[in-house]
Amino acid sequence: MAPKEAGGYRDRLLAGAVACLQEKGYARTTARDLVTASGTNLASIGYHFGGKDALLNEAIAAVFEQWTARVEHSMFDSRPATPREMLERAMTALVDVFEDLGPQLVLCVEGYPAALREPVLRQKLAEAYARGRAAGTDMIRRAADQLGVELPMAPEVLVSVLIAISDGLMLQWLLDPAATPDARQVVDTLATLSAFIA
């Protein structure tokens, strides 16, 4: 297989896996589904990923990483802002995108129970979270440098808390979108809470 063709097959398999996971879920996606969705062949799954489960695991991790990239784009693709505006941009990219990412949210949530029984997937998701935390920490440090402010806390802790808020709101939104606060409400609440407990 020529390198160009190999790369094309790998990307097509990942895109097909994401589509299958969104439509059928982790447990019900078969190797034949993946071949049909990607326009490839059964041998290409083994060649590029070692097997169906490895491909599905990689696709779930890729969705997490694409979301992290969206947050970074949102935070830094316009003029420097105040710390509150930067936080609001980040929360907008984490929370106000739920409707756009509906099928991907289901995919993410369905990955959790599968990961409890699949050590390889659990490791993949743990690594995706670790990369997300590292990227978020870098974003916070970069934002603080741009704004010329000193961080009042360890950025690693702040990122973990923001991820926890986003994940919790994602679950709430999947069950009851109308009752889930948006990014501005989240930031307003954090600011009020900070003033209240300071």
ABEGO torsion letter per residue (X at the ends): XBAAAAAAAAAAAAAAAAAAAAAAEAAABBAAAAAAAAGBBAAAAAAAAGEAAAAAAAAAAAAAAAAAAAAAAAAAABBBBBAAAAAAAAAAAAAAAAAAAAAAAAAAAAAAAAAAABAAAAAAAAAAAAAAAAAAAAAAAAAAAAAGBBBABBAAAAAAAAAAAAAAAAAAAAABAAABBBAAAAAAAAAAAAAAAX
